[in-house]
Every structure is written in C-alpha cells, then in structure tokens.
Amino acid sequence: MFAYLTQIAMTNFSASPIEQLNAAIESHNPFALKGASVRIQDVWGQGFPDIPTLNAHASDAIFQAIKQVSSGQGKVTSIAITAEQGVGKTHLISRIRHRLQAQGGALFVYASAVRFSDLDRIQYQFLQTLGDSLSQVGSQGVKQWQELATAMINQSIKNKKSPPESIKQFPLWLKKHGMDKLTQAVLRTKPHISDPDVVRAILWTLSEVHAPFAIKWLSGLDISEKKAAELDLPKRMF
C-alpha cells in the first residue's frame, strides 16, 4: 500500500513533501471510512461494516478449510492468525462470524483473551465463553445450542428436522422416548463423549420451558436444586 500511495503522490505533485504524502495516505485509508472500525461487540451485532478486500487471503483460507472439513475432504484443521494491534484481526473474526451466520454449516465460538485472566478458574471461564457464544443466534434463527442439539437428535434417531422444527417437536419426542432414552441414543452415535450430563443438558435446550436453565448449567453456573432435580442434572461445583 505504501508504494501505491507514494506513486499517487508523485503523480499528482512534482515534489511530494511529507504533508502531501500524509494527505494521500489519509485519502486512501480504508480505516478512515465512517463505521469501518470493528469492535468486539460488532462480532455478535447485526450490522457489520465489512471491507471485503481487507485480509481477504486469511478469511478465504478459513472458509476453504471449513468447506473441506464439512465435505469430508479434509481433517480437523487449526489455523493460527497473529498480527499487531490495529491491522484488522477483529474485523476478520467478525467477517467469519457473519458469513457463517448467513450461510450456516458451522457453529461459532468467540473467545477473547481478556476473559481468561485467572488460570485457577480456567474451566469456569471456558464454560462461560462457550455458554455465551452458543447462546447467540445462529444461521437457523435460533440459539446455536439448539442447532447443536438438533444435529445430535437428527443423527441419533434418524431425523431431518430443522432446529425450529425440533423445538416444536421436542415435547412429543420427550413424551415418546423420555430424556434417558434420547440421551442414550446420542451417546451411542457419539461414543467419544464421556459426560452424559452434558448431552442431557444440550438436549434440554430444545425445551422452550427448560432451555434457560439448561444453558445456565452448561455455562458453568448453578441452578436451583429443585430445577437441577427436575432436569436430572448434578449441582455445579466451581
């Protein structure tokens, strides 16, 4: 960019003093656009002042990796992006979040380093981050917890319901199968999951009545003993 702007300045002026060079940079600075600066809260917000060309190579690589994993063409992938402050990392994260929300195909969890400030409470802080992120609305117009629960149900009892349909159908499933059988059905298809209580709590997010309490429990927060007994969930210990 510097070479390009220098060329602009040299084209417009026979001599380019520092004031003229700074003016050229300012006039072609994408970050000077009103609303172009992306803050942490913009990651979850509805409006997003995207500049598609900014760090496009990074977001393209991430979307390509997601596509390959989703189609079974690639293994689970980790991508680390490091850069100095102010070069567009939050902008990039927000672009990824909004495109996933629009297109679907993945859940999005946003973990800020600010939150992980006490290593003695790292598990609790992680659960809070996970709970907050998956409580956000996903591509299907419901919470991401409910999208996850629907995927688990669809795989376990061979359904093809959308998350909104699953929420509507859940009372009938619960009456027909019971929560114990639904939980066991999921565990049979996901043998690597070692905690049936987590599965049970995720499935409860499909209940319009019990979802707030299940999400609170999944976020590492205590719920009343009466509600925990009703949902057959143990008391949180943090």
Residue, then its C-alpha position, 0 to 999 in steps of 0.5 A: m500500500f505504501a508504494y501505491l500511495t507514494q506513486i499517487a503522490m508523485t503523480n499528482f505533485s512534482a515534489s511530494p513533501i511529507e504533508q502531501l504524502n500524509a494527505a494521500i495516505e489519509s485519502h486512501n485509508p480504508f480505516a478512515l471510512k465512517g463505521a469501518s472500525v470493528r469492535i468486539q461487540d460488532v462480532w455478535g451485532q447485526g450490522f457489520p461494516d465489512i471491507p471485503t478486500l481487507n485480509a481477504h487471503a486469511s478469511d478465504a483460507i478459513f472458509q476453504a478449510i471449513k468447506q473441506v472439513s464439512s465435505g469430508q475432504g479434509k481433517v480437523t484443521s487449526i489455523a493460527i492468525t497473529a498480527e499487531q494491534g490495529v491491522g484488522k484481526t477483529h474485523l476478520i473474526s467478525r467477517i467469519r462470524h457473519r458469513l457463517q451466520a448467513q450461510g450456516g454449516a458451522l457453529f461459532v465460538y468467540a473467545s477473547a483473551v481478556r476473559f481468561s485472566d485467572l488460570d485457577r478458574i480456567q474451566y469456569q471461564f471456558l464454560q462461560t465463553l462457550g455458554d455465551s457464544l452458543s447462546q447467540v443466534g445462529s444461521q437457523g434463527v435460533k440459539q446455536w445450542q439448539e442447532l447443536a442439539t438438533a444435529m445430535i437428535n437428527q443423527s441419533i434417531k434418524n431425523k431431518k428436522s430443522p432446529p425450529e422444527s425440533i423445538k416444536q417437536f421436542p415435547l412429543w419426542l420427550k413424551k415418546h422416548g423420555m430424556d434417558k432414552l434420547t440421551q442414550a441414543v446420542l451417546r451411542t452415535k457419539p461414543h467419544i463423549s464421556d459426560p452424559d450430563v452434558v448431552r442431557a443438558i444440550l438436549w434440554t435446550l430444545s425445551e422452550v420451558h427448560a432451555p434457560f436453565a439448561i444453558k445456565w448449567l452448561s455455562g458453568l453456573d448453578i441452578s436451583e436444586k429443585k430445577a437441577a432435580e427436575l432436569d436430572l442434572p448434578k449441582r455445579m461445583f466451581 
